[in-house]
Amino acid sequence: MDKFESMRAFVQVVEQEGFAAASRVMGMSRSAVNKLVINLENELEVQLLHRTTRHVSPTETGRAFYHRCIGILADVEEAERSISQLHDEPRGTLRINAPLSFGMRHLSPAIAEFIQQYPDLTVQLTLDDRFVDPIEEGYDLNIRIAEPKESPSLINQPLTPVRRVLCASPAYLKQRGIPNHPSELRQHSCLHYGYLATGNQWKLIGADEEYLILVKGAFCSNNGDALCDAAIQGLGIALLPTFIAGHALREGQLHMVLPDYSPPPIHACILYPVNRHLSAKVTLFSEFLQTRFGDRPPWDADL
């Protein structure tokens, strides 16, 4: 028995208030519709309909089952429509929110490549370092550099690991010395990020111990590129993601400090509302980003 087809027949009989009208809507014979409903009743071992020669109406059990069928069939229809769209070119507008530095350095080039593959799609990218609720502000998906809190209304999909390192310019290290232990950071000018949940407290993990260091310095910012520029100019030691500092490290503008001590691992994550999980444009873009960045992102090459 095709249970979904039987459920559709039952729903039509209830809504059309009879087998004849239901059969016309479904393009089937009256006897075929009647057989589908009878098979469903036999399968469930309950009576779903009151039948007379002039009228058909749901039983109390049938009315409750009807409402359940409506939801189930709607979900099936949406799933079928969404899956079939995966084979089509995505269309419409994809609204994305992402952090400023990551968006400028790495996401924008990826989006340009994605649009070339899917020219019927329009992308609206908003760059903002504050946390944005995609539901409240109408985004299809967000990129966040953090470990966001669990939410029943959002799907959190890890995108790529984000490595963070302590670094400073050669001139600063020559003038102030190279720290050999996290505790020595208290005697240094440390450039910290204004949106860290821990404020100006850095957590570093060594081989056998964790350290919480309260840092201070001449400069604080809510943007990683600004901190990177300040570090290059010799203002102090910065804790930066390698997707920002990687080029300066490779060029020798910055040197790693305390390489045996690392902050807790974080990821770039894709966040999107649960009702977008079958959206073709969201699915395709998420898969595209995971392929492009992956477990070993390109900005970590040669570091």
C-alpha positions as CSV (number, residue, x, y, z in Angstrom):
1,M,0.0,0.0,0.0
2,D,1.2,3.5,-0.9
3,K,0.5,5.1,2.5
4,F,1.1,8.7,1.3
5,E,-1.3,8.2,-1.6
6,S,-3.9,6.7,0.8
7,M,-3.4,9.7,3.1
8,R,-3.9,12.1,0.2
9,A,-7.1,10.3,-0.8
10,F,-8.4,10.4,2.8
11,V,-7.6,14.2,3.0
12,Q,-9.4,14.9,-0.3
13,V,-12.5,12.9,0.8
14,V,-12.7,14.9,4.0
15,E,-12.1,18.2,2.3
16,Q,-14.5,17.5,-0.6
17,E,-17.0,15.9,1.7
18,G,-17.4,12.9,-0.6
19,F,-15.7,10.2,-2.7
20,A,-17.1,11.5,-6.0
21,A,-15.7,15.0,-5.6
22,A,-12.4,13.7,-4.3
23,S,-12.0,11.4,-7.3
24,R,-12.5,14.3,-9.6
25,V,-9.8,16.3,-7.8
26,M,-7.4,13.4,-7.8
27,G,-8.2,12.4,-11.4
28,M,-9.0,8.8,-10.3
29,S,-12.1,6.6,-10.3
30,R,-14.4,6.7,-7.3
31,S,-13.7,3.1,-6.6
32,A,-9.9,3.6,-6.6
33,V,-10.2,6.5,-4.1
34,N,-12.6,4.3,-1.9
35,K,-10.1,1.5,-2.0
36,L,-7.2,3.7,-0.9
37,V,-9.2,4.9,2.1
38,I,-10.4,1.4,3.0
39,N,-6.8,0.1,2.8
40,L,-5.7,3.0,5.2
41,E,-8.5,2.1,7.7
42,N,-7.5,-1.6,7.6
43,E,-3.8,-0.7,8.0
44,L,-4.6,1.5,11.0
45,E,-7.4,-0.8,12.3
46,V,-9.7,2.2,13.0
47,Q,-12.7,3.8,11.3
48,L,-11.8,7.1,9.8
49,L,-15.1,8.0,8.1
50,H,-18.8,7.9,8.7
51,R,-20.4,6.9,5.5
52,T,-24.1,7.3,4.4
53,T,-25.7,7.2,1.0
54,R,-25.7,11.0,0.9
55,H,-22.9,12.2,3.2
56,V,-19.4,11.3,4.3
57,S,-17.8,12.9,7.4
58,P,-14.8,12.1,9.5
59,T,-15.1,10.2,12.8
60,E,-13.6,11.8,15.9
61,T,-10.5,9.7,15.3
62,G,-10.6,10.5,11.6
63,R,-10.7,14.3,12.3
64,A,-7.6,14.1,14.5
65,F,-5.8,11.9,11.9
66,Y,-6.8,14.4,9.2
67,H,-5.0,17.2,10.9
68,R,-1.9,15.1,11.3
69,C,-2.1,14.1,7.6
70,I,-2.2,17.8,6.6
71,G,1.1,18.5,8.3
72,I,2.8,15.3,7.2
73,L,1.8,15.7,3.5
74,A,2.9,19.4,3.6
75,D,6.3,18.3,4.9
76,V,6.6,15.7,2.2
77,E,5.6,18.1,-0.5
78,E,8.2,20.7,0.7
79,A,10.9,18.0,0.9
80,E,10.2,16.8,-2.6
81,R,10.1,20.4,-3.9
82,S,13.4,21.3,-2.2
83,I,15.2,18.1,-3.3
84,S,14.1,18.6,-6.9
85,Q,15.4,22.1,-6.8
86,L,18.8,20.8,-6.0
87,H,19.1,19.7,-9.6
88,D,18.1,23.1,-10.9
89,E,20.0,26.3,-11.0
90,P,19.5,28.3,-7.7
91,R,17.6,31.5,-8.3
92,G,16.6,34.5,-6.2
93,T,18.5,36.3,-3.6
94,L,20.9,34.8,-1.0
95,R,21.3,37.2,2.0
96,I,24.6,36.6,3.9
97,N,26.0,38.2,7.0
98,A,29.7,37.7,8.0
99,P,32.5,39.3,10.0
100,L,34.3,42.2,8.3
101,S,37.9,40.9,8.0
102,F,36.9,37.3,7.0
103,G,34.3,38.7,4.6
104,M,36.8,41.0,2.9
105,R,39.8,38.7,2.8
106,H,38.2,35.3,2.1
107,L,34.4,35.3,1.7
108,S,34.1,37.9,-1.0
109,P,36.4,36.1,-3.5
110,A,34.5,32.8,-2.7
111,I,31.2,34.5,-3.4
112,A,32.4,35.9,-6.7
113,E,33.4,32.3,-7.8
114,F,30.1,31.0,-6.6
115,I,28.1,33.6,-8.6
116,Q,30.0,32.7,-11.7
117,Q,28.8,29.1,-11.3
118,Y,25.2,30.1,-10.6
119,P,24.6,33.4,-12.6
120,D,20.9,33.4,-11.9
121,L,21.5,33.9,-8.2
122,T,21.9,37.3,-6.6
123,V,24.0,37.6,-3.4
124,Q,23.6,40.4,-0.8
125,L,26.6,40.4,1.6
126,T,26.6,42.4,4.8
127,L,29.8,42.6,6.8
128,D,29.5,43.2,10.5
129,D,31.6,42.1,13.5
130,R,28.7,42.1,15.9
131,F,26.6,38.9,16.4
132,V,23.5,39.1,14.1
133,D,20.4,37.0,14.6
134,P,19.7,35.7,11.1
135,I,16.0,35.2,11.9
136,E,15.4,38.6,13.4
137,E,17.3,40.4,10.6
138,G,16.2,38.2,7.7
139,Y,19.4,36.6,6.6
140,D,19.5,33.2,4.8
141,L,22.8,32.4,6.6
142,N,25.5,33.9,8.8
143,I,29.2,33.2,9.0
144,R,30.5,33.5,12.6
145,I,34.0,33.1,14.0
146,A,33.2,31.6,17.4
147,E,31.6,28.7,19.1
148,P,28.0,30.1,19.2
149,K,25.5,29.0,21.8
150,E,23.1,26.2,20.9
151,S,19.7,27.5,19.6
152,P,16.6,25.4,18.8
153,S,15.8,27.8,16.0
154,L,19.3,27.8,14.3
155,I,21.4,25.1,12.7
156,N,25.1,25.5,13.5
157,Q,27.3,23.9,10.9
158,P,31.2,24.0,11.4
159,L,32.9,25.4,8.3
160,T,36.6,25.5,8.9
161,P,39.0,25.6,11.9
162,V,40.3,29.1,12.8
163,R,43.9,29.0,14.1
164,R,45.0,31.9,16.3
165,V,48.5,32.9,17.2
166,L,50.4,35.4,19.3
167,C,52.5,37.6,17.1
168,A,54.5,40.9,17.1
169,S,56.8,42.8,14.8
170,P,60.6,42.2,14.8
171,A,61.1,45.8,15.9
172,Y,58.9,45.4,18.9
173,L,60.5,42.2,20.0
174,K,63.9,43.7,19.6
175,Q,63.0,46.6,21.7
176,R,60.9,44.9,24.4
177,G,62.3,41.3,24.3
178,I,60.7,38.0,23.5
179,P,58.5,36.5,26.2
180,N,59.2,32.9,27.1
181,H,56.2,32.2,29.3
182,P,52.5,33.4,29.2
183,S,53.0,35.2,32.6
184,E,55.5,37.5,31.0
185,L,52.8,38.9,28.8
186,R,51.7,41.1,31.7
187,Q,54.9,43.1,31.2
188,H,54.2,43.7,27.5
189,S,51.9,45.9,25.5
190,C,49.2,43.5,24.3
191,L,46.7,44.5,21.6
192,H,43.4,42.9,22.3
193,Y,40.1,42.5,20.5
194,G,37.2,44.5,21.7
195,Y,34.5,41.9,21.0
196,L,36.1,39.0,22.9
197,A,33.7,37.5,25.5
198,T,36.6,37.5,27.9
199,G,37.5,41.2,27.3
200,N,41.2,41.8,27.9
201,Q,41.8,38.3,29.4
202,W,43.7,35.9,27.2
203,K,43.4,32.1,27.8
204,L,46.4,30.1,26.6
205,I,46.9,26.4,26.7
206,G,50.3,24.8,27.1
207,A,51.3,21.1,27.2
208,D,50.3,20.6,30.8
209,E,48.5,23.7,32.0
210,E,46.0,26.5,31.1
211,Y,46.8,30.2,31.8
212,L,44.4,33.1,32.1
213,I,46.4,36.3,31.5
214,L,45.0,39.8,32.1
215,V,46.6,41.9,29.4
216,K,46.9,45.6,28.7
217,G,48.2,47.7,25.9
218,A,48.2,50.9,24.0
219,F,45.6,49.9,21.5
220,C,42.3,47.9,21.5
221,S,39.9,47.4,18.5
222,N,36.9,45.4,17.5
223,N,38.5,44.7,14.1
224,G,41.3,42.2,13.5
225,D,42.8,44.0,10.6
226,A,43.3,47.1,12.7
227,L,45.0,45.0,15.4
228,C,47.2,43.4,12.7
229,D,48.3,46.8,11.3
230,A,49.0,48.0,14.9
231,A,51.2,45.0,15.5
232,I,53.1,45.5,12.2
233,Q,53.7,49.1,13.3
234,G,55.3,47.8,16.5
235,L,52.6,48.8,19.0
236,G,52.7,45.4,20.8
237,I,51.8,41.7,20.8
238,A,48.5,40.7,19.2
239,L,46.4,37.6,19.3
240,L,45.2,37.1,15.8
241,P,43.6,34.5,13.5
242,T,45.9,33.3,10.8
243,F,43.4,34.2,8.1
244,I,44.3,37.8,9.0
245,A,48.0,37.6,10.1
246,G,49.1,34.8,7.7
247,H,50.4,37.1,5.0
248,A,52.4,39.3,7.4
249,L,53.8,36.2,9.1
250,R,55.0,34.8,5.7
251,E,56.5,38.1,4.7
252,G,58.3,38.5,8.0
253,Q,56.4,41.6,9.1
254,L,55.3,39.7,12.1
255,H,56.9,36.9,14.1
256,M,55.1,34.3,16.2
257,V,55.4,34.6,20.0
258,L,55.0,31.7,22.5
259,P,54.4,29.1,19.7
260,D,54.0,26.4,22.3
261,Y,51.0,28.1,23.9
262,S,47.7,28.4,22.0
263,P,44.2,29.8,22.7
264,P,41.3,27.4,22.8
265,P,40.3,26.2,19.3
266,I,37.4,27.9,17.5
267,H,35.8,27.5,14.1
268,A,34.2,29.5,11.4
269,C,30.6,28.3,11.5
270,I,27.6,28.6,9.2
271,L,24.4,29.5,11.0
272,Y,21.0,29.4,9.3
273,P,17.4,29.2,10.4
274,V,16.0,25.6,10.7
275,N,13.5,26.4,8.0
276,R,16.3,27.0,5.5
277,H,17.8,23.5,5.8
278,L,16.3,22.3,2.6
279,S,16.8,25.5,0.7
280,A,18.8,24.8,-2.5
281,K,20.7,28.0,-2.5
282,V,21.7,27.6,1.2
283,T,22.7,24.0,0.7
284,L,24.7,24.6,-2.4
285,F,26.5,27.6,-0.9
286,S,27.3,25.8,2.3
287,E,28.7,22.8,0.4
288,F,30.7,25.2,-1.8
289,L,32.3,26.9,1.2
290,Q,33.2,23.6,2.9
291,T,34.9,22.4,-0.3
292,R,36.8,25.7,-0.7
293,F,38.0,26.0,2.9
294,G,37.9,22.6,4.5
295,D,39.8,21.2,7.5
296,R,43.1,22.8,6.2
297,P,42.2,26.3,5.0
298,P,44.4,27.9,2.3
299,W,45.5,30.7,4.6
300,D,47.3,28.2,6.9
301,A,49.5,26.9,4.1
302,D,53.2,27.2,4.9
303,L,52.6,28.4,8.5
